[in-house]
Structure formats: C-alpha cells, structure tokens
Amino acid sequence: MDLAFIAFIVFALTAVASAIGVISVRNPVHAALSLVLTFFSVACVWIIAGAEFLGVALILVYVGAVMVLFLFVVMMLDINVGPMRTGFVRYLPFGLLVAVVMLVEILVLIGIKAQMSVPLSADPSAGISNVEWLATSLFTTYLLPFETAAVILTIAVIAAVMLTLRQRGGTKRQNPGDQSRVKSTDRVRMVKMAPSQSAPAPEPGSLYDSPADTEVKP
C-alpha cells in the first residue's frame, strides 16, 4: 500500500465527512465552509487519480463561482442574520479547522507529485500529462462536439436572459439609452417667483422679534 493510495482513501473519507456536515449542521456558515472542504477534497481525489484538469476546474468553478452563488442566495433569503453577525469570532475555530485540513491536503499532494517520476496520463504510452492530452484531444479530434456544446450553452444563456426580461406590470424599468442622452435642461427647471410683500410676524421672544428685522422692503 503506497502513499498515493493512502492519501486517496483519506481524501475520500474527508469528502464524505464534510458532505455529511453540509446537510447535518444547522448553521449556514458552517454548512458553506463544509461544502468548500467537500469540493476541495474531491478535487484532490481527482488530482491523485490523474485528472488534474478536472481537479483544477472543480476548484475554480465550484469553489470560486458556485459557492459565491450559494452565498448570494443565502443573503437574499429572508433569514435573520443579525445574531450570526454579532458573534463572528465564534466561526473562527471552524474556519481555521477547514483551512488547516485544506493546507494538509495541498502539502500531501505536493509530496505525492514530487515522488512521481512519470506524470499521470490518460494514455500512459504517450508520456504526457493529463492536461496536455485533454487539450490536444479536445481541439483536434473532438473540436466539432466542443464547438457545438459551446453554441448550445450560449443559446441557453440567451434564452434564460430573455425569459427573465419579460414585461411585468407595476414594475419600474430603466432605459440606459435615455439615461445617457439626458441633458441638464431635462433635469433642472428654473422658476421665477415674485417677491413676497409681507412676511409672517415672528414669535414673541424669538431672535427676529424686532421692527428692523421684520420690515420687508419691496
């Protein structure tokens, strides 16, 4: 049993334990940190298995983008986050624990990769890394399916935007074209008013309770 197999088992158990923590803890902050640890542990498993590209993509896409989306959803929900913000220091131990576990996983990966003289590859006879093999296959053999998938995803994004931009009654909308063409005369209007011939009498005992102050000249 070599070190790579032991690390594979440890990373897999860490991913399973953190995934259970995501659905078992009641605090949303702890659940989000557990989900980050789950994604990172699964990425480490893929890197050990030789899928470096999938591991890096998991960290960049899920940890860097999907987790941000989850946090925005949590912020938009009608949740009383006041008590959670008051005791921010109490989340520090759990956050440090997650950070230490991720640091240990990174160090173990560096040690395992340093011991490997030949990089892992989907084609061992080629002697190239997984990322190079995937890029070569993707942009040569599978170029047409790759471009087709890109067009389909682009159409899906446009369709989603068009569905969300439908007209709704009772809502205020902005027109950026009208806002950029606005002039000062459209926003400010000078109004001339005739001067008042009489002023209201000041209250007795006020600072302006004197004939000189109350007299208004036409």
SULWO-V209090 format. One record per residue. PSI is psi in whole degrees, 0 to 359 (999 if undefined). OMEGA is omega in degrees with one decimal (999 if undefined). NEAR is the number of other C-alpha atoms within 8 Angstrom. Layout:
BEGIN
psi:PSI omega:OMEGA near:NEAR
psi:PSI omega:OMEGA near:NEAR
END
This chain:
BEGIN
psi:112 omega:-176.4 near:4
psi:177 omega:-177.2 near:5
psi:326 omega:-179.3 near:7
psi:320 omega:179.6 near:8
psi:320 omega:178.0 near:8
psi:317 omega:178.7 near:9
psi:323 omega:177.6 near:9
psi:315 omega:179.9 near:10
psi:318 omega:-178.5 near:8
psi:316 omega:179.4 near:8
psi:321 omega:179.0 near:13
psi:317 omega:177.7 near:11
psi:323 omega:177.3 near:8
psi:320 omega:178.1 near:10
psi:319 omega:179.1 near:13
psi:317 omega:-179.9 near:9
psi:317 omega:179.7 near:8
psi:327 omega:176.5 near:12
psi:322 omega:175.3 near:11
psi:323 omega:177.0 near:8
psi:329 omega:179.7 near:10
psi:320 omega:-176.0 near:12
psi:356 omega:-176.8 near:7
psi:327 omega:-178.6 near:6
psi:151 omega:-177.7 near:9
psi:341 omega:-179.6 near:6
psi:126 omega:-179.0 near:6
psi:331 omega:177.8 near:7
psi:316 omega:176.6 near:7
psi:322 omega:178.5 near:12
psi:319 omega:178.8 near:13
psi:318 omega:177.7 near:11
psi:322 omega:176.8 near:10
psi:323 omega:178.1 near:13
psi:322 omega:175.7 near:11
psi:316 omega:178.4 near:10
psi:324 omega:177.6 near:12
psi:311 omega:178.5 near:13
psi:317 omega:-177.4 near:13
psi:320 omega:179.5 near:12
psi:319 omega:176.9 near:14
psi:322 omega:176.3 near:12
psi:321 omega:176.6 near:13
psi:322 omega:177.3 near:12
psi:318 omega:179.5 near:12
psi:322 omega:179.4 near:12
psi:319 omega:177.4 near:12
psi:324 omega:-180.0 near:11
psi:353 omega:177.4 near:7
psi:0 omega:179.4 near:10
psi:73 omega:-176.8 near:12
psi:321 omega:-178.8 near:11
psi:316 omega:179.6 near:9
psi:323 omega:178.2 near:10
psi:314 omega:178.8 near:14
psi:320 omega:178.0 near:9
psi:324 omega:177.7 near:9
psi:319 omega:179.4 near:12
psi:316 omega:-176.7 near:12
psi:317 omega:-173.8 near:9
psi:307 omega:-173.2 near:9
psi:309 omega:-179.2 near:11
psi:322 omega:-175.8 near:13
psi:336 omega:-175.6 near:9
psi:309 omega:-176.6 near:9
psi:321 omega:178.7 near:9
psi:324 omega:175.3 near:11
psi:320 omega:176.7 near:9
psi:318 omega:177.5 near:8
psi:318 omega:-179.8 near:8
psi:322 omega:176.9 near:9
psi:320 omega:179.1 near:8
psi:318 omega:178.6 near:8
psi:321 omega:179.6 near:8
psi:328 omega:-178.4 near:8
psi:345 omega:179.4 near:6
psi:158 omega:-179.9 near:6
psi:76 omega:-178.5 near:5
psi:138 omega:177.7 near:6
psi:95 omega:-176.7 near:5
psi:3 omega:179.4 near:6
psi:309 omega:178.6 near:6
psi:331 omega:179.7 near:7
psi:327 omega:-179.0 near:7
psi:333 omega:-177.0 near:7
psi:321 omega:-178.4 near:6
psi:60 omega:-176.9 near:8
psi:330 omega:-176.5 near:8
psi:333 omega:-177.8 near:5
psi:343 omega:175.8 near:6
psi:351 omega:-177.0 near:10
psi:315 omega:179.8 near:8
psi:318 omega:179.8 near:7
psi:320 omega:177.0 near:8
psi:320 omega:176.9 near:9
psi:323 omega:178.0 near:8
psi:315 omega:178.4 near:8
psi:319 omega:-180.0 near:11
psi:321 omega:179.3 near:8
psi:318 omega:179.0 near:8
psi:317 omega:178.5 near:8
psi:322 omega:178.0 near:11
psi:319 omega:177.8 near:8
psi:319 omega:178.8 near:8
psi:321 omega:178.3 near:11
psi:316 omega:179.9 near:8
psi:321 omega:178.4 near:8
psi:319 omega:177.7 near:9
psi:318 omega:178.6 near:10
psi:319 omega:178.6 near:8
psi:320 omega:180.0 near:8
psi:316 omega:179.7 near:10
psi:329 omega:178.3 near:7
psi:331 omega:179.4 near:7
psi:343 omega:-179.1 near:6
psi:117 omega:178.2 near:7
psi:329 omega:-179.9 near:5
psi:125 omega:179.7 near:5
psi:147 omega:178.3 near:9
psi:143 omega:-177.1 near:10
psi:152 omega:174.5 near:13
psi:339 omega:177.1 near:7
psi:92 omega:-175.7 near:8
psi:331 omega:-178.9 near:8
psi:338 omega:-179.1 near:4
psi:329 omega:179.5 near:6
psi:27 omega:178.9 near:9
psi:165 omega:-178.8 near:11
psi:168 omega:-178.9 near:9
psi:322 omega:-179.0 near:14
psi:317 omega:179.8 near:9
psi:318 omega:178.6 near:8
psi:319 omega:-179.8 near:12
psi:318 omega:179.2 near:8
psi:318 omega:179.9 near:8
psi:318 omega:180.0 near:9
psi:325 omega:-175.3 near:9
psi:322 omega:-175.4 near:10
psi:9 omega:174.6 near:9
psi:292 omega:-176.0 near:7
psi:317 omega:-174.1 near:7
psi:36 omega:-178.7 near:9
psi:316 omega:-178.7 near:9
psi:312 omega:175.8 near:6
psi:326 omega:178.9 near:7
psi:314 omega:179.1 near:10
psi:325 omega:177.3 near:8
psi:317 omega:177.3 near:8
psi:322 omega:178.2 near:8
psi:318 omega:178.6 near:8
psi:319 omega:179.6 near:8
psi:317 omega:178.6 near:8
psi:322 omega:177.9 near:8
psi:318 omega:177.1 near:8
psi:322 omega:178.8 near:8
psi:320 omega:178.4 near:8
psi:316 omega:179.2 near:8
psi:319 omega:179.2 near:8
psi:320 omega:178.7 near:8
psi:320 omega:178.3 near:8
psi:318 omega:-179.9 near:8
psi:326 omega:178.4 near:8
psi:325 omega:-179.2 near:7
psi:345 omega:-178.7 near:6
psi:21 omega:179.0 near:6
psi:154 omega:-177.3 near:6
psi:133 omega:177.4 near:4
psi:139 omega:179.7 near:5
psi:143 omega:178.1 near:4
psi:11 omega:179.3 near:4
psi:148 omega:177.8 near:5
psi:135 omega:-178.4 near:4
psi:154 omega:179.0 near:4
psi:145 omega:176.3 near:4
psi:106 omega:-177.8 near:6
psi:329 omega:178.4 near:6
psi:316 omega:177.8 near:6
psi:325 omega:179.5 near:7
psi:324 omega:-179.8 near:7
psi:335 omega:-179.6 near:6
psi:4 omega:-177.2 near:6
psi:148 omega:178.4 near:8
psi:168 omega:-179.0 near:6
psi:328 omega:178.9 near:6
psi:340 omega:177.6 near:6
psi:342 omega:-176.2 near:7
psi:327 omega:-174.7 near:7
psi:134 omega:177.3 near:6
psi:123 omega:-180.0 near:6
psi:128 omega:-179.3 near:4
psi:126 omega:177.0 near:4
psi:130 omega:-179.4 near:4
psi:140 omega:178.3 near:4
psi:142 omega:179.6 near:4
psi:147 omega:179.7 near:5
psi:139 omega:-179.4 near:5
psi:342 omega:-179.3 near:7
psi:148 omega:179.2 near:5
psi:149 omega:178.3 near:8
psi:142 omega:-179.1 near:4
psi:135 omega:179.0 near:5
psi:158 omega:179.1 near:8
psi:145 omega:179.1 near:6
psi:135 omega:178.6 near:5
psi:0 omega:179.6 near:5
psi:174 omega:-178.2 near:7
psi:336 omega:-176.7 near:4
psi:20 omega:-178.9 near:7
psi:71 omega:177.8 near:11
psi:150 omega:-178.1 near:6
psi:327 omega:-177.8 near:6
psi:327 omega:-178.2 near:5
psi:329 omega:-176.0 near:7
psi:348 omega:-178.0 near:11
psi:131 omega:179.4 near:7
psi:124 omega:179.3 near:7
psi:139 omega:179.4 near:4
psi:999 omega:999 near:4
END
